[in-house]
Amino acid sequence: MTDVQQERRPETPAEAEGTTGLFSALGKQLKLLRERKGLTQKEFGALVGYGPDAISAMERGVRVPQPDMLVKADELLEGGGLLGAAVPELKEAMKRARTRHPEWYRSYAGLEAEAVEMHHYCNQAVHGLLQTEDYARAVFSRRRPLLDEETIERRVADRLARQQVFDKWPSPMCSYVLEEVVLDRPIGGRSVQRGQLKRLLRIGGLRNVEIQVMPTCIEDHPNMGGAFNLLTPQRHPQVGYTEVQGFPRLITDPEEVRKIADRYGIMRAMALPPAESRALIEKKLEEL
């Protein structure tokens, strides 16, 4: 693989311009207070509205806690103002924070972060924004050619950092069409698969998210060209994004975007409705 090809994939973690230390320190304080209170990550997450994987990422400094969450955590964990006092610095740090990606990815990452609508079609694996930490690590660990451990951890950190898009307000409207085989493929093993299905149910329960499953038994399919994303950035036209064999493409031509959106609309009509999709995911979870 050439150096150019290697650069075509994101390899650097979400980093901040002089703010990494702050995020790391907040994570350590959060963990210390939580453990002192005798709460597990799952128990604490339920109290503040986050999953255990998100709490874990915050405590390790790879995911930034939102200011309102920090204030609530201070109260619940009886921090005595320790966490709340950091809110002004946190807000300033979040303004300066930048996610470092290779040049090809920066435009897309910026559009994703400011999108008011996001629509995704997945045919091989669960979309990155929906992945658990264990699932993401399994995906990167099994790719070829092999990645070194440092690169794997950096890519996992990047993926978790991108998931903060679900935390912002106003929240973007999101929809996903997942091929049924995506739910059945045990990437990382049964335990990881079980955790991933639970996360799909959790994220699918958000008011701004709809997850639909495309049954494998469907005979006709309007899209055999691979996975894609459709994003509508704030005050900008909708764009498309695809990546095949490591070669990314940001699609801005209105006619091309219209064709992709048309195919996506047909797929949503053919896929199971959100409620039926949720029931199918629950059934598969019970059968594991």
ABEGO torsion letter per residue (X at the ends): XBAAAAAABBABBBBBBGAAAAAAAAAAAAAAAAAAAGBBAAAAAAAAGBBAAAAAAAAAGABBBBAAAAAAAAAAAGAGGAAAAAAAAAAAAAAABBBBBBAAAAAAAAAAAABABBBBBBAABBBAAABBAAAAAAAAAABOBBBBAAAAAAAAAAAAAAAAAAABOBBBBBBBBBBAAAAABBBGEAAAAAAAAAAAAAAAABAABBBBBBBAABABBABAAEBBBBBBBBGBBBBBBBBBGGBBBBBABAAAAAAAAAAAAAAAAABBBAAAAAAAAAAAAAAX
